[in-house]
């Protein structure tokens, strides 16, 4: 049997009913991280691990933080030889963002209702559907191509929506060391994404001198400094957009102020000029931008403000830096996914990931080629009335199954 025939057999072996069942059950588990209420990913991770055990696999649960476990599970084809065959990782996350006010949802956010060809609920598209598709795709491969000379590693991790401690723990504990390539199952309309935007999370603190609002000359106003600083950041954004233009798949880079706080701590009063102010920046970068250079620029703005304003202190803290990623279009994982897309969808379409994913760290820390592809509108995550279309979810699952076979087959054999 040829590789193409075996890949098609694996795609056809996908159990759509089982995929829908797993997705709905995952959506029904509220895996929002809420320290104040004790909410976390524990129940969702335990459910995933139990499902894998019931299917005959031996998953490992490993805490990235208390109550926040990763689930790691390997399957090896009967012809796999350590050090000879490839290892392909399928990656997803169990955490979801808050549902906000449940009364604003047309369908209760954790009911997991199947209606009008869609699975509704928080996390359905981001990304309980993707997690389910990865698991069911592996089931199909085990049934259709048990003799593959390769290994699949499922990495179902915690905290993708936060500081990504799950994937960082996965990497730090050595699970990525033997991974040759990864498919990140995020919702990207089943487009093949070889690019991901980078992200810089920056906090800028301004410390002035408190004074009476009627006598601002007696102090130093940190809010005025903050305003000037934000203007400089907007100028930088415009300059970078002009310099780089609009990326074919990622669009423009953005420098977005997301939080402004003044005073920082204490009680605000209309007649009191505060001592401290703070602005948070969410910076999204594209190929051609260097995070270290950008940070130096932001630091330079702070020093200029200090020099121009006696007694003002400005502190810039980049507490998270996730570089943009770009996978070589000639990499074998890209070829495998392209061929699978042509087989399953009848076409090959390309896109870009507008935000960072766990794949960012696989690429940046371990040089692992990453393809991000999955079912669902990329603009639906984090919105009220989130859903994933069943036909698109099944399509992505079949695509994963086909890609696994194509990537893990022995290129020197017709199988």
C-alpha positions, -999 to 999 in steps of 0.1 A, spaced: 0 0 0 14 34 -9 19 62 16 -10 82 0 -33 52 2 -24 46 39 -29 82 47 -63 82 31 -72 51 50 -62 68 83 -83 99 74 -113 77 66 -109 59 99 -117 90 119 -148 84 141 -168 116 137 -193 106 164 -165 99 189 -149 132 180 -182 151 187 -187 132 220 -152 140 232 -154 177 223 -187 181 240 -175 164 272 -145 186 273 -165 217 268 -187 207 297 -157 208 320 -152 245 332 -114 247 330 -110 284 337 -80 293 358 -94 313 387 -71 314 418 -98 332 438 -123 303 433 -98 274 430 -107 269 393 -80 252 372 -73 226 345 -71 196 369 -105 180 360 -100 185 323 -66 170 324 -78 140 344 -106 135 319 -82 135 290 -58 111 307 -87 87 315 -99 88 279 -64 79 267 -61 51 292 -95 37 281 -82 36 246 -52 15 256 -25 42 260 -4 51 290 -5 89 296 17 108 320 3 136 342 28 161 353 21 193 372 33 226 357 20 242 389 -3 229 417 -36 219 401 -24 226 366 -12 194 351 1 186 316 -9 154 300 18 137 278 11 105 259 32 86 234 22 61 208 48 43 187 42 23 156 53 -13 156 82 -5 132 95 24 152 132 23 162 145 47 188 168 72 171 157 61 136 121 71 133 106 106 136 86 119 165 56 142 157 40 162 185 3 172 184 -2 200 208 -32 215 225 -42 231 258 -69 224 284 -74 258 299 -101 282 286 -107 319 292 -135 331 314 -170 330 300 -178 365 315 -215 370 322 -233 337 315 -265 356 310 -251 371 278 -248 337 262 -276 324 240 -267 289 250 -252 282 284 -214 284 280 -206 250 295 -235 230 282 -216 217 252 -248 217 232 -248 202 197 -272 223 175 -274 233 139 -242 215 130 -222 233 157 -208 225 191 -215 255 213 -197 267 244 -167 283 259 -136 265 247 -154 247 219 -131 264 193 -103 275 216 -94 247 219 -113 218 233 -122 209 197 -86 209 187 -76 187 216 -103 162 207 -93 162 171 -57 154 180 -68 125 202 -93 110 177 -68 114 149 -43 93 168 -70 67 174 -76 66 136 -39 62 129 -35 34 154 -64 15 137 -53 22 101 -15 23 102 -3 4 133 30 -4 117 43 31 112 80 35 119 75 66 140 61 80 172 33 104 180 36 125 212 4 142 225 12 173 245 -20 185 261 -8 213 284 -21 238 309 -20 276 309 -18 285 273 -41 315 280 -17 329 307 20 328 309 22 295 291 38 277 321 25 244 307 45 243 276 75 258 294 73 230 319 69 204 291 101 217 275 121 221 307 113 186 317 127 172 285 96 162 266 105 183 236 140 170 233 131 141 209 103 159 190 112 165 154 81 186 144 48 198 159 13 204 148 -4 230 170 -41 224 168 -53 260 173 -83 274 154 -70 288 121 -99 279 97 -79 248 87 -54 271 70 -17 261 71 0 286 92 38 288 91 40 322 107 31 333 142 32 368 156 55 375 185 44 391 217 60 414 242 43 421 275 56 453 289 48 473 321 60 509 324 59 525 358 61 563 363 70 577 397 66 614 402 59 635 433 25 638 448 10 672 452 -22 692 454 -41 693 422 -43 731 425 -5 734 427 9 708 402 41 728 401 49 716 436 52 680 424 58 659 393 28 645 375 34 609 364 2 609 343 16 637 321 47 616 317 27 585 309 7 604 282 39 615 266 53 580 267 23 565 251 25 591 223 61 580 216 50 544 215 23 552 190 49 570 169 70 539 171 41 517 160 35 539 130 71 539 120 74 502 123 43 497 102 57 520 75 91 503 76 78 467 74 45 471 55 17 446 60 29 410 63 12 387 38 -1 364 66 3 384 98 -7 419 89 8 449 108 27 449 140 8 465 169 18 484 200 -13 484 221 -17 501 255 -41 478 274 -40 490 311 -37 524 325 -36 529 363 -32 560 383 -27 562 412 -11 528 415 -25 517 448 -43 540 472 -75 559 468 -78 582 438 -90 618 446 -99 645 421 -78 671 438 -47 650 443 -19 645 417 -7 610 423 28 598 429 26 568 406 11 558 373 14 527 352 7 516 316 7 481 302 16 474 266 7 444 245 32 445 216 26 421 187 56 416 164 63 403 129 93 390 110 119 418 107 115 430 143 140 423 170 126 422 205 159 433 221 161 463 198 124 473 205 131 470 243 161 492 240 139 518 222 113 517 249 140 521 275 154 550 256 120 568 257 121 563 295 155 579 298 146 608 277 116 615 299 137 613 330 163 637 316 136 662 306 117 660 339 136 664 372 125 640 400 107 617 376 116 580 376 105 556 348 109 519 349 104 496 319 97 459 326 94 434 297 81 405 318 74 382 288 89 380 254 76 355 228 94 359 194 76 356 161 80 323 144 86 312 108 87 276 97 107 267 65 82 260 38 104 231 26 103 213 59 90 177 58 62 186 83 50 213 59 50 190 30 30 164 50 4 189 60 1 203 25 -4 169 10 -29 160 38 -48 193 32 -50 186 -6 -63 151 1 -89 160 28 -100 195 18 -92 194 -19 -72 225 -16 -42 241 2 -47 274 19 -22 294 40 -27 318 68 -9 333 98 -15 332 136 -24 366 149 -13 358 184 14 337 201 7 300 208 25 273 228 42 266 195 62 298 199 83 282 226 88 249 208 102 269 179 121 295 198 136 273 226 141 240 208 142 248 171 112 226 164 94 233 131 58 241 138 27 241 117 -4 257 133 -37 245 118 -71 237 132 -109 240 129 -128 272 137 -129 309 129 -97 325 142 -117 356 154 -141 335 176 -118 327 205 -127 346 237 -160 358 224 -195 353 238 -214 325 220 -183 306 209 -188 276 187 -170 252 164 -186 237 132 -187 199 133 -179 195 96 -149 217 99 -138 199 131 -141 165 114 -121 179 84 -93 190 107 -92 156 125 -90 137 91 -62 161 81 -42 154 112 -46 116 107 -34 119 71 -5 142 81 7 119 108 10 90 84 27 111 57 52 126 82 61 94 100 63 70 71 97 56 61 106 77 30 128 48 17 98 24 18 65 22 0 50 6 32 
